[in-house]
Amino acid sequence: EFSFQAITISTDLEKAHLEIESIPFIITCRDCGIDSRTEMGSRQCLKCNSLNTTVESGTELRVREIEMEDEQEENV
């Protein structure tokens, strides 16, 4: 959010709106096979405390849509 504000201030995009949809941070334990929803960056299994895990989701960054209006066209 901070970066978005920093690059749009004093530009034509200053009034732009940013929506962020958070994706849960989920890990899978290679030892017990359980999927766990943990805090971002925590790789410890909530069931068996193993650190032998893989990150399944939560690190994605995807722009889903950009919608713009041309103010010049609105004033015609």
NULO-218491 format. One record per residue: residue number from 1; x, y, z of N, C-alpha, C in turn; residue in one letter. Coordinates in Angstrom, 2 decimals, padded with zeros to 5 digits. Layout:
N
@pos = NUM | n_px = X | n_py = Y | n_pz = Z | ca_px = X | ca_py = Y | ca_pz = Z | c_px = X | c_py = Y | c_pz = Z | code = a
...
//
This chain:
76
@pos = 1 | n_px = 000.82 | n_py = -001.19 | n_pz = 000.00 | ca_px = 000.00 | ca_py = 000.00 | ca_pz = 000.00 | c_px = 000.86 | c_py = 001.25 | c_pz = 000.00 | code = e
@pos = 2 | n_px = 001.92 | n_py = 001.24 | n_pz = 000.81 | ca_px = 002.80 | ca_py = 002.40 | ca_pz = 000.87 | c_px = 003.44 | c_py = 002.66 | c_pz = -000.49 | code = f
@pos = 3 | n_px = 003.90 | n_py = 001.61 | n_pz = -001.14 | ca_px = 004.54 | ca_py = 001.77 | ca_pz = -002.45 | c_px = 003.57 | c_py = 002.34 | c_pz = -003.48 | code = s
@pos = 4 | n_px = 002.33 | n_py = 001.87 | n_pz = -003.44 | ca_px = 001.31 | ca_py = 002.36 | ca_pz = -004.37 | c_px = 001.11 | c_py = 003.86 | c_pz = -004.17 | code = f
@pos = 5 | n_px = 000.99 | n_py = 004.29 | n_pz = -002.94 | ca_px = 000.81 | ca_py = 005.71 | ca_pz = -002.64 | c_px = 002.03 | c_py = 006.51 | c_pz = -003.07 | code = q
@pos = 6 | n_px = 003.20 | n_py = 005.96 | n_pz = -002.84 | ca_px = 004.44 | ca_py = 006.67 | ca_pz = -003.16 | c_px = 004.59 | c_py = 006.92 | c_pz = -004.66 | code = a
@pos = 7 | n_px = 004.16 | n_py = 005.96 | n_pz = -005.49 | ca_px = 004.35 | ca_py = 006.13 | ca_pz = -006.94 | c_px = 003.19 | c_py = 006.85 | c_pz = -007.62 | code = i
@pos = 8 | n_px = 002.07 | n_py = 007.03 | n_pz = -006.92 | ca_px = 000.93 | ca_py = 007.70 | ca_pz = -007.56 | c_px = 000.76 | c_py = 009.14 | c_pz = -007.11 | code = t
@pos = 9 | n_px = 001.35 | n_py = 009.53 | n_pz = -006.01 | ca_px = 001.18 | ca_py = 010.90 | ca_pz = -005.50 | c_px = 001.72 | c_py = 011.91 | c_pz = -006.51 | code = i
@pos = 10 | n_px = 000.98 | n_py = 012.97 | n_pz = -006.69 | ca_px = 001.32 | ca_py = 014.06 | ca_pz = -007.61 | c_px = 001.38 | c_py = 013.59 | c_pz = -009.07 | code = s
@pos = 11 | n_px = 000.58 | n_py = 012.57 | n_pz = -009.39 | ca_px = 000.47 | ca_py = 012.11 | ca_pz = -010.77 | c_px = -001.00 | c_py = 012.08 | c_pz = -011.15 | code = t
@pos = 12 | n_px = -001.27 | n_py = 011.72 | n_pz = -012.40 | ca_px = -002.66 | ca_py = 011.59 | ca_pz = -012.84 | c_px = -003.38 | c_py = 010.46 | c_pz = -012.11 | code = d
@pos = 13 | n_px = -002.62 | n_py = 009.58 | n_pz = -011.48 | ca_px = -003.19 | ca_py = 008.44 | ca_pz = -010.76 | c_px = -003.38 | c_py = 008.70 | c_pz = -009.27 | code = l
@pos = 14 | n_px = -003.22 | n_py = 009.94 | n_pz = -008.86 | ca_px = -003.29 | ca_py = 010.28 | ca_pz = -007.44 | c_px = -004.62 | c_py = 009.88 | c_pz = -006.80 | code = e
@pos = 15 | n_px = -005.70 | n_py = 009.90 | n_pz = -007.55 | ca_px = -007.02 | ca_py = 009.55 | ca_pz = -007.00 | c_px = -007.34 | c_py = 008.06 | c_pz = -007.19 | code = k
@pos = 16 | n_px = -006.37 | n_py = 007.30 | n_pz = -007.65 | ca_px = -006.58 | ca_py = 005.87 | ca_pz = -007.88 | c_px = -006.88 | c_py = 005.15 | c_pz = -006.57 | code = a
@pos = 17 | n_px = -007.64 | n_py = 004.08 | n_pz = -006.68 | ca_px = -008.03 | ca_py = 003.28 | ca_pz = -005.52 | c_px = -007.37 | c_py = 001.92 | c_pz = -005.63 | code = h
@pos = 18 | n_px = -006.82 | n_py = 001.44 | n_pz = -004.54 | ca_px = -006.15 | ca_py = 000.14 | ca_pz = -004.50 | c_px = -006.94 | c_py = -000.80 | c_pz = -003.60 | code = l
@pos = 19 | n_px = -007.28 | n_py = -001.98 | n_pz = -004.12 | ca_px = -007.92 | ca_py = -003.02 | ca_pz = -003.32 | c_px = -006.96 | c_py = -004.18 | c_pz = -003.18 | code = e
@pos = 20 | n_px = -006.74 | n_py = -004.64 | n_pz = -001.96 | ca_px = -005.84 | ca_py = -005.75 | ca_pz = -001.72 | c_px = -006.63 | c_py = -006.90 | c_pz = -001.12 | code = i
@pos = 21 | n_px = -006.52 | n_py = -008.06 | n_pz = -001.75 | ca_px = -007.15 | ca_py = -009.27 | ca_pz = -001.24 | c_px = -006.04 | c_py = -010.16 | c_pz = -000.72 | code = e
@pos = 22 | n_px = -006.05 | n_py = -010.40 | n_pz = 000.57 | ca_px = -005.00 | ca_py = -011.21 | ca_pz = 001.19 | c_px = -005.24 | c_py = -012.69 | c_pz = 000.94 | code = s
@pos = 23 | n_px = -004.17 | n_py = -013.39 | n_pz = 000.62 | ca_px = -004.22 | ca_py = -014.83 | ca_pz = 000.42 | c_px = -003.58 | c_py = -015.48 | c_pz = 001.64 | code = i
@pos = 24 | n_px = -004.26 | n_py = -016.44 | n_pz = 002.27 | ca_px = -003.73 | ca_py = -017.05 | ca_pz = 003.49 | c_px = -002.38 | c_py = -017.73 | c_pz = 003.26 | code = p
@pos = 25 | n_px = -001.50 | n_py = -017.62 | n_pz = 004.25 | ca_px = -000.20 | ca_py = -018.29 | ca_pz = 004.22 | c_px = -000.42 | c_py = -019.72 | c_pz = 004.70 | code = f
@pos = 26 | n_px = -000.28 | n_py = -020.68 | n_pz = 003.80 | ca_px = -000.54 | ca_py = -022.08 | ca_pz = 004.11 | c_px = 000.72 | c_py = -022.91 | c_pz = 003.82 | code = i
@pos = 27 | n_px = 001.05 | n_py = -023.77 | n_pz = 004.76 | ca_px = 002.19 | ca_py = -024.68 | ca_pz = 004.60 | c_px = 001.68 | c_py = -026.12 | c_pz = 004.65 | code = i
@pos = 28 | n_px = 002.43 | n_py = -027.03 | n_pz = 004.02 | ca_px = 002.16 | ca_py = -028.46 | ca_pz = 004.11 | c_px = 003.35 | c_py = -029.12 | c_pz = 004.77 | code = t
@pos = 29 | n_px = 003.09 | n_py = -029.92 | n_pz = 005.78 | ca_px = 004.16 | ca_py = -030.62 | ca_pz = 006.50 | c_px = 004.53 | c_py = -031.87 | c_pz = 005.72 | code = c
@pos = 30 | n_px = 005.81 | n_py = -032.03 | n_pz = 005.45 | ca_px = 006.30 | ca_py = -033.23 | ca_pz = 004.74 | c_px = 006.37 | c_py = -034.44 | c_pz = 005.67 | code = r
@pos = 31 | n_px = 006.36 | n_py = -034.20 | n_pz = 006.98 | ca_px = 006.45 | ca_py = -035.31 | ca_pz = 007.93 | c_px = 005.07 | c_py = -035.90 | c_pz = 008.27 | code = d
@pos = 32 | n_px = 004.09 | n_py = -035.04 | n_pz = 008.59 | ca_px = 002.78 | ca_py = -035.58 | ca_pz = 008.99 | c_px = 001.70 | c_py = -035.36 | c_pz = 007.93 | code = c
@pos = 33 | n_px = 002.00 | n_py = -034.55 | n_pz = 006.88 | ca_px = 001.06 | ca_py = -034.36 | ca_pz = 005.78 | c_px = -000.05 | c_py = -033.36 | c_pz = 006.03 | code = g
@pos = 34 | n_px = -000.03 | n_py = -032.68 | n_pz = 007.15 | ca_px = -001.09 | ca_py = -031.74 | ca_pz = 007.49 | c_px = -000.84 | c_py = -030.37 | c_pz = 006.84 | code = i
@pos = 35 | n_px = -001.91 | n_py = -029.75 | n_pz = 006.33 | ca_px = -001.85 | ca_py = -028.36 | ca_pz = 005.87 | c_px = -002.17 | c_py = -027.46 | c_pz = 007.04 | code = d
@pos = 36 | n_px = -001.39 | n_py = -026.39 | n_pz = 007.21 | ca_px = -001.61 | ca_py = -025.47 | ca_pz = 008.31 | c_px = -001.65 | c_py = -024.04 | c_pz = 007.80 | code = s
@pos = 37 | n_px = -002.57 | n_py = -023.27 | n_pz = 008.32 | ca_px = -002.64 | ca_py = -021.83 | ca_pz = 008.03 | c_px = -001.88 | c_py = -021.14 | c_pz = 009.15 | code = r
@pos = 38 | n_px = -000.72 | n_py = -020.58 | n_pz = 008.82 | ca_px = 000.14 | ca_py = -019.98 | ca_pz = 009.84 | c_px = 000.33 | c_py = -018.50 | c_pz = 009.56 | code = t
@pos = 39 | n_px = 001.03 | n_py = -017.84 | n_pz = 010.47 | ca_px = 001.39 | ca_py = -016.44 | ca_pz = 010.23 | c_px = 002.40 | c_py = -016.37 | c_pz = 009.11 | code = e
@pos = 40 | n_px = 002.35 | n_py = -015.30 | n_pz = 008.34 | ca_px = 003.24 | ca_py = -015.12 | ca_pz = 007.20 | c_px = 004.68 | c_py = -015.37 | c_pz = 007.61 | code = m
@pos = 41 | n_px = 005.32 | n_py = -016.30 | n_pz = 006.93 | ca_px = 006.73 | ca_py = -016.59 | ca_pz = 007.17 | c_px = 006.99 | c_py = -017.71 | c_pz = 008.15 | code = g
@pos = 42 | n_px = 005.98 | n_py = -018.11 | n_pz = 008.94 | ca_px = 006.17 | ca_py = -019.19 | ca_pz = 009.90 | c_px = 006.09 | c_py = -020.53 | c_pz = 009.17 | code = s
@pos = 43 | n_px = 007.17 | n_py = -021.29 | n_pz = 009.22 | ca_px = 007.24 | ca_py = -022.56 | ca_pz = 008.48 | c_px = 007.12 | c_py = -023.77 | c_pz = 009.40 | code = r
@pos = 44 | n_px = 006.77 | n_py = -023.57 | n_pz = 010.67 | ca_px = 006.69 | ca_py = -024.68 | ca_pz = 011.62 | c_px = 005.28 | c_py = -025.27 | c_pz = 011.60 | code = q
@pos = 45 | n_px = 005.20 | n_py = -026.61 | n_pz = 011.45 | ca_px = 003.92 | ca_py = -027.32 | ca_pz = 011.44 | c_px = 003.21 | c_py = -027.12 | c_pz = 012.78 | code = c
@pos = 46 | n_px = 001.92 | n_py = -026.80 | n_pz = 012.70 | ca_px = 001.15 | ca_py = -026.57 | ca_pz = 013.92 | c_px = 000.79 | c_py = -027.87 | c_pz = 014.63 | code = l
@pos = 47 | n_px = 000.87 | n_py = -029.02 | n_pz = 013.94 | ca_px = 000.52 | ca_py = -030.30 | ca_pz = 014.56 | c_px = 001.72 | c_py = -030.98 | c_pz = 015.19 | code = k
@pos = 48 | n_px = 002.81 | n_py = -031.15 | n_pz = 014.41 | ca_px = 003.95 | ca_py = -031.93 | ca_pz = 014.92 | c_px = 005.20 | c_py = -031.09 | c_pz = 015.19 | code = c
@pos = 49 | n_px = 005.12 | n_py = -029.78 | n_pz = 014.93 | ca_px = 006.22 | ca_py = -028.83 | ca_pz = 015.16 | c_px = 007.41 | c_py = -029.02 | c_pz = 014.22 | code = n
@pos = 50 | n_px = 007.26 | n_py = -029.81 | n_pz = 013.19 | ca_px = 008.35 | ca_py = -030.03 | ca_pz = 012.24 | c_px = 008.60 | c_py = -028.76 | c_pz = 011.42 | code = s
@pos = 51 | n_px = 009.85 | n_py = -028.59 | n_pz = 011.03 | ca_px = 010.19 | ca_py = -027.49 | ca_pz = 010.13 | c_px = 010.35 | c_py = -027.99 | c_pz = 008.69 | code = l
@pos = 52 | n_px = 010.07 | n_py = -029.27 | n_pz = 008.48 | ca_px = 010.16 | ca_py = -029.89 | ca_pz = 007.17 | c_px = 008.84 | c_py = -029.63 | c_pz = 006.42 | code = n
@pos = 53 | n_px = 008.66 | n_py = -028.41 | n_pz = 005.98 | ca_px = 007.40 | ca_py = -027.99 | ca_pz = 005.36 | c_px = 007.64 | c_py = -027.31 | c_pz = 004.02 | code = t
@pos = 54 | n_px = 006.58 | n_py = -027.20 | n_pz = 003.24 | ca_px = 006.62 | ca_py = -026.44 | ca_pz = 001.99 | c_px = 005.51 | c_py = -025.39 | c_pz = 002.02 | code = t
@pos = 55 | n_px = 005.79 | n_py = -024.25 | n_pz = 001.41 | ca_px = 004.80 | ca_py = -023.18 | ca_pz = 001.33 | c_px = 003.87 | c_py = -023.46 | c_pz = 000.16 | code = v
@pos = 56 | n_px = 002.58 | n_py = -023.49 | n_pz = 000.43 | ca_px = 001.57 | ca_py = -023.75 | ca_pz = -000.60 | c_px = 000.96 | c_py = -022.47 | c_pz = -001.15 | code = e
@pos = 57 | n_px = 000.75 | n_py = -021.48 | n_pz = -000.29 | ca_px = 000.16 | ca_py = -020.21 | ca_pz = -000.74 | c_px = 000.47 | c_py = -019.10 | c_pz = 000.25 | code = s
@pos = 58 | n_px = 000.23 | n_py = -017.89 | n_pz = -000.20 | ca_px = 000.40 | ca_py = -016.73 | ca_pz = 000.67 | c_px = 001.52 | c_py = -015.81 | c_pz = 000.27 | code = g
@pos = 59 | n_px = 002.29 | n_py = -016.21 | n_pz = -000.75 | ca_px = 003.39 | ca_py = -015.35 | ca_pz = -001.20 | c_px = 003.09 | c_py = -014.77 | c_pz = -002.58 | code = t
@pos = 60 | n_px = 001.88 | n_py = -014.99 | n_pz = -003.08 | ca_px = 001.50 | ca_py = -014.54 | ca_pz = -004.41 | c_px = 001.30 | c_py = -013.02 | c_pz = -004.45 | code = e
@pos = 61 | n_px = 001.54 | n_py = -012.48 | n_pz = -005.60 | ca_px = 001.20 | ca_py = -011.09 | ca_pz = -005.89 | c_px = 000.70 | c_py = -011.07 | c_pz = -007.31 | code = l
@pos = 62 | n_px = -000.57 | n_py = -010.80 | n_pz = -007.46 | ca_px = -001.18 | ca_py = -010.84 | ca_pz = -008.78 | c_px = -002.07 | c_py = -009.61 | c_pz = -008.96 | code = r
@pos = 63 | n_px = -001.86 | n_py = -008.92 | n_pz = -010.06 | ca_px = -002.75 | ca_py = -007.81 | ca_pz = -010.42 | c_px = -003.91 | c_py = -008.42 | c_pz = -011.18 | code = v
@pos = 64 | n_px = -005.08 | n_py = -008.31 | n_pz = -010.62 | ca_px = -006.24 | ca_py = -008.93 | ca_pz = -011.24 | c_px = -006.96 | c_py = -008.02 | c_pz = -012.20 | code = r
@pos = 65 | n_px = -006.96 | n_py = -006.73 | n_pz = -011.91 | ca_px = -007.70 | ca_py = -005.82 | ca_pz = -012.78 | c_px = -007.18 | c_py = -004.40 | c_pz = -012.61 | code = e
@pos = 66 | n_px = -007.13 | n_py = -003.69 | n_pz = -013.71 | ca_px = -006.83 | ca_py = -002.26 | ca_pz = -013.71 | c_px = -007.96 | c_py = -001.60 | c_pz = -014.48 | code = i
@pos = 67 | n_px = -008.62 | n_py = -000.67 | n_pz = -013.85 | ca_px = -009.73 | ca_py = 000.04 | ca_pz = -014.47 | c_px = -009.40 | c_py = 001.52 | c_pz = -014.45 | code = e
@pos = 68 | n_px = -009.48 | n_py = 002.17 | n_pz = -015.60 | ca_px = -009.13 | ca_py = 003.58 | ca_pz = -015.69 | c_px = -010.23 | c_py = 004.34 | c_pz = -016.43 | code = m
@pos = 69 | n_px = -010.39 | n_py = 005.59 | n_pz = -016.06 | ca_px = -011.30 | ca_py = 006.48 | ca_pz = -016.75 | c_px = -010.48 | c_py = 007.64 | c_pz = -017.31 | code = e
@pos = 70 | n_px = -010.79 | n_py = 008.05 | n_pz = -018.50 | ca_px = -010.11 | ca_py = 009.16 | ca_pz = -019.13 | c_px = -010.93 | c_py = 010.42 | c_pz = -018.86 | code = d
@pos = 71 | n_px = -010.37 | n_py = 011.33 | n_pz = -018.03 | ca_px = -011.09 | ca_py = 012.56 | ca_pz = -017.68 | c_px = -011.38 | c_py = 013.43 | c_pz = -018.89 | code = e
@pos = 72 | n_px = -010.54 | n_py = 013.40 | n_pz = -019.90 | ca_px = -010.77 | ca_py = 014.19 | ca_pz = -021.10 | c_px = -012.02 | c_py = 013.72 | c_pz = -021.83 | code = q
@pos = 73 | n_px = -012.26 | n_py = 012.42 | n_pz = -021.88 | ca_px = -013.45 | ca_py = 011.89 | ca_pz = -022.53 | c_px = -014.71 | c_py = 012.26 | c_pz = -021.75 | code = e
@pos = 74 | n_px = -014.62 | n_py = 012.35 | n_pz = -020.43 | ca_px = -015.77 | ca_py = 012.70 | ca_pz = -019.60 | c_px = -016.20 | c_py = 014.15 | c_pz = -019.82 | code = e
@pos = 75 | n_px = -015.26 | n_py = 015.02 | n_pz = -020.15 | ca_px = -015.55 | ca_py = 016.43 | ca_pz = -020.33 | c_px = -016.02 | c_py = 016.80 | c_pz = -021.74 | code = n
@pos = 76 | n_px = -016.14 | n_py = 015.84 | n_pz = -022.63 | ca_px = -016.54 | ca_py = 016.10 | ca_pz = -024.02 | c_px = -018.04 | c_py = 016.17 | c_pz = -024.13 | code = v
//
